[in-house]
Amino acid sequence: MFKQGMTIDDYIKYLQGMNKEIGDSSLLFGIISAYPVFMVLAVFTVIAICMYQLKVKGIPTRDFEIGLIIVVPAAVLGASIFGKIFLPNYQQWSNVFKIVFFWEPGTSFFGCLFFGVVSGLIWFSYRSKETRISTWVYFDIIIVNILIGQAIGRWGNLYNHEIMGWDVDYDQIKWLPSFIRNRLFYFPNFGEFKTINGEYLPLDWVSKYKENTAFLTDYVNASNTPLSKVVQKEIQFKAPIFLIEGILNITLWLILTFGVKNIHKVINYKNNPWVTQPKAFPIHWNKNYKSLPQKEIVEWPTLSTIKYKKTKEGELTLNLKNVWKKAFFWKTPDYEQNVQLFNKNEEWKKQYNIDKKKLSKKMFKDKYNIQIRIFNINPYSKEITKANNPENFKVIMSGVLTGCYIFGYGLIRIVLETTRRPTEYIISNHPIADFIVLSLILTIGIFIICINQFISPKKWREVGWLYEKSY
């Protein structure tokens, strides 16, 4: 049935043969609307992965669970509002309230991300004052895993005949399963067709068309083209951009989750733990001690028990993951040094607040520079960071993964954006504004990476907080 050169009329006759309507194409297994199903599946998959990673990292999940009640509704509404507000149909006063109808086609991922991030930032920042867990810890887990949700959600776009790419011949997409390739085209906007009396096309028009083909001449679009003429146009099949973007999203997730997150295992090749302290880290790459008797292994306090593997000879050895837990991530910092830093830091804060109330504005400005006054810089932050990484290991700091996600996904969108319809841009029908926004997103991603990797550890770290490790 499906072939190059087929028309909308051919497709309608195909539907009539199965007693179906145009809208049935959006149903999953012919039963339920696919779009909300994939949306819900995406949300629950992201939640499940986040819960698992939080537990592995030893972070209490209660704040995350409560945050879901705030973040998920905000993100869904943001996706719907941003996805519809720039479309002409929703800019009419009679339809403007429908911009919150998230179950209808027309959602924006960046609207979802913006509303979700803002609501999450407010909640986790508020809770961090009590839990002493950096907001970036949650963001590095949640935002990166959104990539999986995006890949799942794109299948809903397929069923809605959205997010298509460049023009292709049907023979070029025959390698795809029929349920995919037979949806790779855009429908005309049937919702805009109406009679001269203002009556819109009925939902069951396909069945009526079977009985009376002439009635379609009564319905015209904004260009005054009758629907009877539109249905005779050839269907233009499209490349599966939804699938390409989904694969790229999963690839980026794998790179961030298993690559960037573990890059410290590679970049410290000149300063790795088993070189600096051979007897503390028996491992395959240790030239002197691939394994050791338990009594000969150098130990120190860690946040949790380090697991060793027993060799055939009865000695103990470590895998690479546990080496880094012992060397850095689970290593308990020097207690006395941290207490001294904490006391100095608290005394400084107390004096700062006293001076803020008692000193004149001029004296206060003379004593405290603009960085401290405006940006709340902690003068002991660099010292605190050094105390928690005395070996000076090169590690990815908390917040960097969030920046990598923003930059990486922004790059994916820039590469694929020119293949989309203008109505599917971030800023619908405004290509210049769209690419300005995408460029800004890339810049924000780079900014977040640089701030969190090179500046934040020297300016805003405090004792007793959880960042990439417990301080």
N, C-alpha and C positions, 0 to 999 in steps of 0.2 A: 504493500500500500504506500508506504513512505518512500519517496524518491525525489531526485532533483527535478524541479519544474512543477511540482504539485502546488495547488493554490489553496487559499483558505476555504474555498467552496469544496475542494476535494476533501479537506480535513473535516468539514462539517458533515459531508456525506459519510465519512468514516465513522464519526460519532453517532450519526443517525442509525447506522447499521448495528450499533451496540446499545441503542437507546440511551445515549449519554448526552450531557450538556457540556458547553465550553468549560464551565467551572469544575467539572469532574476531573480535569487534568491536574488540578491542585490537590486531589485526594490521595492519601496514602492507602494502598491496597483497596482503593475504591470505597473507603469507609469514612475516614476522618481527614480533616484538613491537615496537610503535611507540615505546613509552616510552623504552627504553634507546637506541634509534636517535636520537631527538631529543635525548636527554641528551648523547650522544657528539657529535652535530653541533653542539650549543650550545657545548660545551667547546672543540672545535677551531676554531669560528668566533671565539670570544673570543680564543683563543691567537693566531690568524692576525692579527687586528686589532691586538692588543697588540704583536706582533712588528714589524708595519709601523710603528706609531707610535713605538716605541722606536728603530727605525733612522732614522726621519725626525728625531727629536730628537737623534740622535747618541749614544745611550746603549748601551753594550755589552749584548748580549742573553744572555751566558753565565749570569749570576746569575739572570736570569729563567727560563732554560731549566732550570737545576738546581732552582730554586724550585718549578717545576711538579711535579716528582717528589714534593715534600713537600706542597704546597698542594692539588693536585687530589684525591689520596686522602683527605686530611683533610676537605676540603669535602664530598666525596661521602658519607663516613661520617657527618659532622655532619648532612647533609640527611636521611639515613635515620634516624638516632637521634632527632633532634628531631621528625621527622614521625610516628614510630610510638610513642614512649615514653609519650605521653599517651592513647593509644587503649586501651580496656579489653582487647581481644584480646591485646595485647602485654604487658599487665601480669600475665599468668599465667606462673608459673614455667616451664611447659612451652613457652611461646612467646617468652620474653624474649630469647633469643639471636637471634631473627629481626629484632630492631630494626636489625641491621647489614646485612640483606638489601636493599641499595639498588636492586636490580632489580625489587623488588615495589612495588606502589602504596603511597603514604603517605610523601611526602618533604616536608621543610620548607625553604623557601628561606632563612629566617633561620638555621636550623641550619647550612646550607651556608655562608652568609656569615660566621657567627660562627667556626666552625672554620677556615675558609679565611683569614680576617683574622688570627686569633691565630697560626696557623702561619706565615703570610706575614710578620707583624710580627716574629716571632722570627728568621726567616731573613734578611730584608732588613736588620733592625737589626744583626744579627751581621756581615753583609757590608759594611755602610755604614762601619764603622770602618776598613776597608781601601780601599774604592772611593771614599769620601767623596761618595757619592750619597745624598741624603736618602731615607728610606723613603717619604716622602710623594710623591716623584717617581714611584715605582712604583705606589703606591696610586691616584694621580690618573689613571693610565692604565688599570690593571687593573680597578679597582672600577667606574669609569664604563662600561667596555665590557661588564661583566657584564649591563647592561641588554639588550644584544642577545641574550646567552645566555638570559636570562629569557624574552624574547619567543619565541625558538625553542622552548625547553623547554615552554612552555605548550601547544604542539600535542600533546605527549605526554599531557598531562592530558586533552585532548579524547578521545583514543583510549581512555583509561582511564575515561571518563565521570566526570571530576572537574572541580572549579572551575567550577561552573555558577552562574547568577544567579537572578533572580527568576522567578516563574511567568509563562509566556506561552502564547498559543494557537499551534498549529502554523502557522496562516496568517500569523502575525506574523514568522515566521522563514523563510518560503518564499523570501525574496530571497537566502538563503545557499545555497551549493552543497549538494547532497544529502549528500555525505560528512561535512559539518559538521552540518547541521540534524538529520540522522537519528541523531546521537549526543548530542544535547542533552537528555539526561534521565538521571536516576539509576536504576541498578538497585537492587532490594532487596538486602539483604546476604545473598546465597545461602549464604555461608560459615557463617552461624550456625544454619542449619536442620539438625536432626538428629532421629533417632528416639528413642523412649523408652529404647532400648538404648544410646544414645550414638553411633550410626552417623551420620556426616555425609553430606550429599548427594554422590553420586558426580559426578565431573567430566563424565561423558558423559550426564548426566541428561536433556538435551534429546532425544537420540535415543530414550531409554527412555520418555520422556513421550509420544512419538509412538505407541508400541506399547501403553502402559498408563497412561492419565491418572489412574487411581485411586491409583497408588502414591504420588503427592505428598501425599496426606492423612496419610501416615505420618510426614512431616517437619514439625516445628513450630519456630518461633523462640522467643526468650526470652519473648515475650508469649503464648506457647502458641497462636499463630495458625498454622493449617496452610498449607503452601505452596500447596496447591490453591486456597485462598481468596485468597492474595496475588497469584497470577498473573492473577486476574480483575479486579484493580484497574486503573483507567485510568492510562495513562502521563501524567505531568505534564511537559510540555516546559519548558525553561528558557532564559533569555537567555544569550548566549555571553560570559560574563564573561572566560573565558580569552582571547578575541580582543580584548575591550575593554582588558584589562590589557596585552596584548602591544602594542597600538597606542600606549597611553599610555607604555609603557616606551621604545618607539622614539622617540616624541616627546620624552621627557625626555632621551634620549641625544643627539638632534639639538640640543636647547637647550644642553646642557652642552658638547658637542663643538664646535659651531660658534657658539654664542652666548656663554655665560659665558667660555669659553676665549679669545674674541676681543673681549671687552667693552672692553678697554683702547683699542681703535681708535675707540671712540665716546666714552668718558667723558673722554678727554683733548683734547676739542675746543678748549679754551682754552689748552692747553699742549702741542699736538702738535708733533712734531719739525720740520716744515717751517716753523712759525711762529717757533720759537726759534732755528733755524739754517737759514735758507732755502737757502743755497748747498750745504749738505750733503745736502739731500733734494729733488732735482727730481722732482716728481710732479704729477699732474693738478690737485690741490687747492692747489698752491703758487701763490699769486697772482703772484709775481715770477718764478719759475723753474720752468716746467713741464718743461723739459729744459735740459741744459747740455752744453757741450763737456767731454770727459773731464778736461782739464787744469784746468778751473775748479771742479770738484767738490771740496769739502772732504772729506778722508778721514782716517781714524784706524784703528788696529789693531782687527781683529775676529777672532773665533775661526775663521771660515771666510770664503772670498771671497764678497762680496756680488754678486749677479747683477743687472746693469743691462740694460734693453731699449733697443735702438737705434731712434731715430725715422727718418722718411724723410729728414730733414735731416742725418742723421749724428750727432745729439746723443744723449745718454744720459738715460734716465728710469727711475724706480723704480715698482714696484707697492706697494700698501699693506703687504703681508706683508714684503717686503724692507726697507721703510722701518723697520719695527719691529725687524727683525733688526739692522740697522745702528745704530739709536738705542739699543736696550736689550738684547735677548736675546743678541746675538752680540758686543756691544761689550766689548772687553777693558778691565777696570778699570785705573786708574792703578797701574802696577807698583810704584813707590816707595812710594806711600801704602799699598798692600796689604801690602808687605813690613814697613813700620813697624807696621801694625796687627797683623800676624801675630806679629812679635817681641814686641810689648807683651802680646799675649794669651798667648803661650807663657810669658813671664816671670811673668805673673800666676798662671797655672796652677801653675807650679813653686813659687812662693812660697806659694800656697794649700796645696799638698800638704806643704810643709815645716812650715808653721804648724799644720796639722792633727795632725802627729806631735809637734811640740815644745811648742806652747802648751798651757796648762791649758784645760779646757773653758770656764771663765768668760772667759778672755782671748780664746779663739777665737770665742766667741759675740759678744763685744763688738766684735771686729774685722770679723767677717763676719755680715751680717744673715741672717735666716731664709730669704729668697728664694734666696740663694746657697748656703746650707748644705743646704737641703731640696730645692729645685727645680733646682739646678745651673745657676743663671743666669750667663750670660756678660756681665760689665759692659761689654764692648766691642761687644756685638752691635748696638746701635743705631747706633754709629759705623760698623761694618762695612756694615750695610744702606745707610746714607746714602752711603758711598763707592762702592757699586755701583749707586746710582741718584741721582747728583748732580743730575739735572734734576727729580727728584721726580715722575716719571711715576706715574700711578695705574694699578697693574697688579694682576691676580689672583695672590695668593701661592700657593706650593706648599702643597697640602693642602686648599685651599678646595673644589676640585672633588669631593673625597671627601666633605666635609661636605654639599655640595649634593646629591650622590647620595643620601646617607642621609636627608636631609630630604625630598627630592623623592619617593623611592620610599615612604617612610613615609606621606607625604600621599596617594599613590595608594592604598595599602593601607587607610588610614582611610576614604577615600571609598567603596571597594568592599567593605570588610569586612562591612558589615551585609547584603549580598546573598548572602554565602556561607553554607554549612552550618556549624553550630557545630563539627563535626568537622574543618573546614578552616581554622579559626582558627589563629593562631600558637600559642596555648595552647589546644589542642583542648577544646571543651565548657566553656570557662571564659571567658565574654564579658567580665566585669569585668577579670580578669587580662589578657586579650588587649588591651583598649584601654588599660590602664595601660602595658603593654609598648610599644604603638604610640606613645603619648604620650612615653614615655621615649626612643624612637628619634628622634622629631622633635626633642626637646631635645638629644640627643647630636649630631644633625646641625648644629643652630644653634651649639652649643658648639664643635664642630670648626671651623666657618666662622670664628667670632669669634676663636678662639685663633690660628689660622693666618694670618688676614688682619691682625689688629691687635696681637697680643701676641708671638707667636713671633719675627717679624722683629726685635723690639726686645730679645729676651731670650735667644735660643738660636742665633743665626746665627754661623757661623765662616768664616774665610778658607779658600779652597781647596775648598769644598764646592759641589755642584750642587743648587740649589733650583729656583725658576722660571727661573733662569739660573745660569751659573757665577760663583761669588763668588771 
